[in-house]
Amino acid sequence: MALKERLNRPEFRRLIVGQTVSSLGDWMGTLALMYFVLALSGSTTAVGGVLVLRLLPSALGAPVAARVVTRWRRRSVMLTSDLVRVGMAVALPIVPWLWWVYFWAFMIEVVGLMFLPARDAAIPFLIGEGREEGKNDHDTGTLELANGITMATSYGMIPFGAGMFGLILWVSERAGWGGHWRYVLVFWLDALTYLASWLAVRAIPDLGPGPGEKAAMERDEREAREEHGFVNALKLRVVRSVLPGIAVVALGLGALFSLGVVFVKGVINAGQVGFGVLVVCFGIGAIVGLLLLHRKTGSLLTQVRAATAAQGVVIASMGGLASEPWSFVGAVLFGAAATSALVGGITYLQESLGGVDRNLALTAFHSVLRFGLALAALVAGGAADLLKEAGVRPLGMVPAQFVLMLSGLVVLAGTFLIRSPEEAAPT
C-alpha cells in the first residue's frame, strides 16, 4: 500500500503523463528526421548523421548539463527547456536545406540535455525524499520502480511513435502534400507534445531540491573531483569485462538504424509504412525482452554474451536473406536480444560495484553505448554509400544488404571479447 501511495502521488503522475506524450512525439520526430534527411540528401551517411546529432550531445554534454541543474531550480529548467523546444520543432521542417535541419535537430538535443538531468533528479523528491530535513521516506525498491516507470515512458513509446508516424504520412499523402511538406505535420505535432510536457510540469508546484539535497550534491561533487574521471572507470576489471559487449550491441543498433530506411525501401521493397512497421516490431521485441528477463537463468555475464550473439545472428540473417517476413520477425528478435544484453550489462555493473566506482562504471556504460551508436551509424552508412558509388555488388547483394549482413557477423565475432573480470585482468 505504501508503494502504491507513493507512485500514485498526483505530482509524479503528472510528470509521467507529460513524459509519455513527449516521448511519443520524440519517436515520431526521430523517424521523420531520418526520412526527411534521406529525401533531402539521398545519402545513407546523412541518415547515419541523424543518430550522431541525437547521441553526440548527450555523450559530450551531460556533465555540463548536470552542473546547470545544480545552479537553477529544476522546475524552471524543465519549463524553459520545453518551451524552447516547441519553437525549435516548429522551425526545423520549414526550410528544406540539410544544414538547417541538422542545426535545429542538434539544438533540440542540446536543450534536451538540460531537461533530462532535472527530471531524473526530481523523481526522488516527487515520491517522497527530500521534503523534510534529514528524512528519507522512500526505499530503494520504490525509487528503482519509479525510475523504471520513467524509462518506460520513453522506450515504451517506440512502437506507438512509429505507428503514428506511418499514419501521419499516409494522411499527408492522401491530402496531396508533396515534397518536404509531407513531414511538416509530424514535426509540428512533435512541437505540441513538448507543449503537453510543459503543461504537465507547470501543474507541479515544486520539484525540489529538498532541504537536505544541496549538502549531498556538494559532497558528491567533492568525491568526483578526487577521482580521475572516465579513464578511472576503465581501470576497473568489471567494467573492462562488460564494455566490449556494450560496444558490439551499439554496433548492431547503429548499423540497423542507419541502414534501415534504405534496406526497407530498396531491398525488401516495403516502403515507408514498412519501415514504420519494422520499428514497431523492434519496440515489441524490446518489451518482450524485458518480460523474459524475469525467467532468465544463469549469470548476468552469460546473459550478455548470449543476447549479443543472438543479435549478431539476427542482423546477419536479415541482411543475407533480405526477406520481408523474416525482417519483421527478425526485428522482434533483435529488439528482445538488444534489450536483454543492455539490461544485463547495466545490472551487472550495478550489482558488482558500489559508491563512486558504480557512478564511474555507469558513466562509461552510457558513453560507450552512445559513441558506439553514432560511430556505427556513420561507418555503416558510409560503407553502403561507397559501395553504391563504386557500382559494386559483393556476393550479388545490394550495398545496404551486404553491409547489414557484415555488421551482424562483426557483432557475432565481438561476443568473444566479453570476458569475466578474472579474464579481463591485465597480464
N, C-alpha and C positions, 0 to 999 in steps of 0.2 A: 504494500500500500504506500509506503514511504517513497519507493522508486517511482510508482505511477504518479504520485503527487508532484514530485519534482519535475518529471518530464511533461506533465500536463500544465505547468505554470503558463499563464497567458503570454508572458513576455517571450518565453522560449518557443511557444507555438507560433507566435507572430514571426519570429526570426526564421523558423523552419519553413513556414508558408512562403515568405518572401524569397528565401533562397531557392526553394523548389521552382518557383515561377522564373526567377532569374536564370537558373541553370538550364531550364528548358530553352530560354532564349539564347543562352551561350552556345548550346549544341546546334541549334538551328543556324546561328550565325557562323559557327565554325565550318559546317558543311557548305553553307552558301559562299563563304570566303574561298574555300577550295575550288568550287565550281567557277566562281567569278574570276579568280586568278587564272584558271585554265582557259577560260573564254577570252581573257584579255591577252594572254601570252602564248597559249598553245604549248607550254613547256611543263613537263613533269618536274623539272628542277624548281621552277617557280612555285609549283604546288607544294613541294617539299619546303620551300622557304616560308610557307604559311605556318608550318609547325615550328620553324625556328622563331618566327615572330611570336607565336603563342607560348613558347617554352623558355627562350633565352632570357627575357626579362625576369622571370621567376628564378632562374638559376643564378643570375648575377646580382639581382637587386633585393632579394628577400631580407638580408641583414639590414640594409638601409631602411627598408620599409618597416621592419620591426622597431628601429630606433624612432622613426616618425610616430609610430603608435604610442611610444612611451612619452612623447612630448605633447601630444594633443589628446583630448578626450576621445574615446573610442566612438561614441555616438556621432560626434562632429566629423570624424574621419570617414565613417561609413556613409553618412548622409551626403557629404560633399563628393565622395567618390562616385556614388550612384548618379547624382545629378550631372556630373561632368561626363560620365559615360553615356548618358542619354544623348547629349549633344554630339558626341563623337560617333555613336552608332548611326545617327541621322545623317551626318556628313559623309560617312565612309562611301556609300554607293553612288553619290550624286555625280561625281566626276569619274569617267571610265578610263583613268590613267593608272598604270600599275604602281608608280611611285606614290601616288595619292592614296591608293588602297592600302599599300604596305605601311605608310606613315600612320594612318589612323588605326590600323589593326595593332601596330606596335604600341601606340599611345594608350589604347584601351587596356592592353595587358599591363603596362606600367602603372596606370591608375588602379587597376585591379590588385596590384601588389600592396597598395595602401589599405584596401578594403579587407583582404583575407586575414592578415595578422590581427587586425582589430576585431574581426568577427570571432576568430578562434580564441583570442584572449578573453572575450566576453562570455563565452559559454560557461565556464565555472561560476562566474558571477550570476548568470541567469538561473542556474539550477541550485544556487544556494550559497556558494562560497563567497566570502569577502563582504557580506552585508553587515557583519559585526566584527569589531576588532578582536583578533585572536581566535575567532571561531571558525572552524572548518566543518560545515554541516552537510557535506556530501561525502560519499565513499568512492573509492577508486573505480569500482564496477559501474556505478551510476555515471561517473564522468566519462568512462570509456564508451558506455552505451550512448550517451549524449553526443560524443564525438562521432560515433558510428552513424547515428541518425543524420548528423550534419553532412558527413561524407556521402551518405546515400542520396541526399538531395541533389548531388552533382552527378555521380556516376549512374544513379538510377534513372536519370533523365535522358540518357543516351538514346535508347530506342524511341522514346516519345519525341525527342527533338528531331531525330531522323524521319520519323513518320510525319511530323508537322512540316518539315522541310519539303518532303515529297508532295504533300498535299498542297502546300502553297505554290510550288512550281506548277503543279497541274492546273490550279486555278488561274495562275498567271498566263499559262499557255492558252487556256480556254478563253481568257479575256483578250487574247491577241497581243499581249505585251511582248515585244521583241527586244533583242539586244540586252544591254545591261539592266534595263528596266524590269526584267524578269526577277532580278534579285533584290530590287529596292524594297519590295514589300517585306521580305524576310528580315532585312536589317532594321527596318522601321518597327517591325513587331518586336525585334530584339531590344530596341530602344524602349519600348513600352514595358518590357519585363524588368529593365533597370528601374523604371519609374515605380513599378509594383514593389520592388525591393525597397526603394526609398520610402514609400508609404508605410511598409511594414516596420522598418526601423524607426520611422518618425513616431509610430504609435507606441514605441517602447520608451518609457520616461527616463530610464537610466541603464547604462551598460557598463558602469564601473569606471575606473578601478575602485575596488572596495578599500576600506581604511587600512587593511593590513597588506595590500598588494604592492605598494610602492617600495617598501623596505625589501620585500622579497625580490623584486625586479632589480634593485640596486645590488643586492647580494649576488644574484645570478650574473650580472654584468662583470662584477669583480672576479668571479670564478672564471668566466670566459676569457678575461684578459690574461689570466695566469696560464692558460693553455696555449698550444701552438696552432690552434685553428684547424682548418680542414686537413692539412698534412698530418697532424697528430692522429687523426682518425685512421689513416692508412697504416699506422704502426700497430694497430690492434689486429691480432690474428683472426678474431671473429669476423671483423669487417672484411679482411682480405679473403676470407673463405667464401663469403656470400656475394661480394660485389661483382665478380665475373658473371654470376647468374643474372644479376640485375642488368648488367651491360648487354648481355645477349637477348634478354627479354625486350629491352629497349630497342635493340636492332630489329627484332621481328615486328614490333609495334610500329616503329618509324617507317620501315620498308612497306608494310601493308597500307598504312595510311597515305604514304607518299604516292604509291603506285595504284592505289585502289580505284581512283576515278578513271584512270586510263585503262586499267585492267578490265573493269566492268564495262566501259563503253566500247573499247577497241578490241578486246579479246573474247569475252563471253557475250558481248552484244546485248547487255541487259538494260542499257540506258540510264538516265538519271534516277528514275524511280528504283531501278535495280540497285544502284549504289546506296540509296536510302534504305532499301531492304537489307543490304549487306551490313550496314551499320547497326540496324535494328537487331539483326542476328548476333552481332558482336555483343551488344548490350544484354541480350537474353543470355548469351553464354556467360557473361560476367556474373549475372545473378545466379545462374546455375552453379558456377564455380564457388560462389560464397556459400550456397546451400550445401554443397558437397563437402565443404571444409569440416562440417560437424561430424562427418562419417569417416574422416581420414584415419589411417593407421600409419605407424612408423614415425621416424623423426622428421622434424621440420626441414632439415637439410636434404633428406631423401625426397621430401615432397617438392622442394625447389628443383632438384635435379630432374625428377620425373615429369613435372609440369613443363619445364623448359624444353626437355626432349620432345614431349608431345607437341609443343608449339612449333618446333622446328619441322617435325614430320608433317604437320597440317599445312604449314606455309609452303613447303616444298611440293606437296601433292597438289595444292591449289594451283600453283604455277605450272606444274608438269601436266596435269590433266586438263586444265582450262575448261572445266565443265560447270555450267551454270548451277545445276542442282547441288553438286559437291561443293561449290564455292560458298553457297548459303549454309549448308551443313557444316562445312569447314569453319565458317565464321563463328558459329556457335561453339564449336570445339576450341577454336582459337581463343575466344573470349574467356571460356572456362579455364583453359590452361594458363593464360596470362594472369588472370586473377589469382589462381592458386599459387603461382610462382611468386607474385609480388606480395601477397598477403603472408605467405610462408616466410619470405625473406625478411619482411619488416617485423614479424612476430619473433623470428629467430633472434634478431638484434635486440629487441625489447627484452626478451627473456634472458639473454646471455650477458647483458650489460646493465649497468645502473649508473645513476648520477650523471656527471659531466661526460663520461665515456659514452653513455647512451645518447646524449644530445649530439655529440660529435658523430657517432655512427649513423644516426638518422639523417643528419645533415649530408653526410657522404652518400647515403642511400638516395636521397632525393636529387642531389646534384648529378650523380652518375645517371640516374634514370632520365632526367630532363636533358642533359647534354647528349646522352646516347640517342634519345628520340630525335633530337634536332639533327645530329650528325648523320644518323642512319637515313633520315628523310632526304637530306641533301645528296648523300652518296648514291642512294638507290635511284633517286630521280635523275641525277647527273649521268649515271651509268646508262640508264634507259635512253636518255636523250642522245648520248654519244653513239650508241649502237644504232639508233634510228637515223642519225645524220650520216653515219658511215654506210647505211644500207645493209647492215649485217643482220642475219637471222640465225644465231647459234642454234644448232640442233633443229633447225627448221622452225624455231619459235619466234613469235613477236618479241621485240626487246623487253617490254614490260613483263611479259610472261616469263622469259628466261631469267631476268634479274630477280623476280619474285621467287622463283624456284631456287636460284643460287643463294638468296638470302636465307631461305629455310634451311638449306644444307649448312650454312655458316652457323646459324643458331644451334643446330643439332651438334655440330662439332664443338661449339662453345661450352656445351654441358660438361665436357671433360675438364674444364678449368674450375669447376665448382668442387672445392675440397673441404675436408674437415679442418678445424683450427690447427690440429696437430700437423696435417699435411701442408697447411699454408705457412707454417713457421719457417723462417729463413734458415738455410743450411749453413 
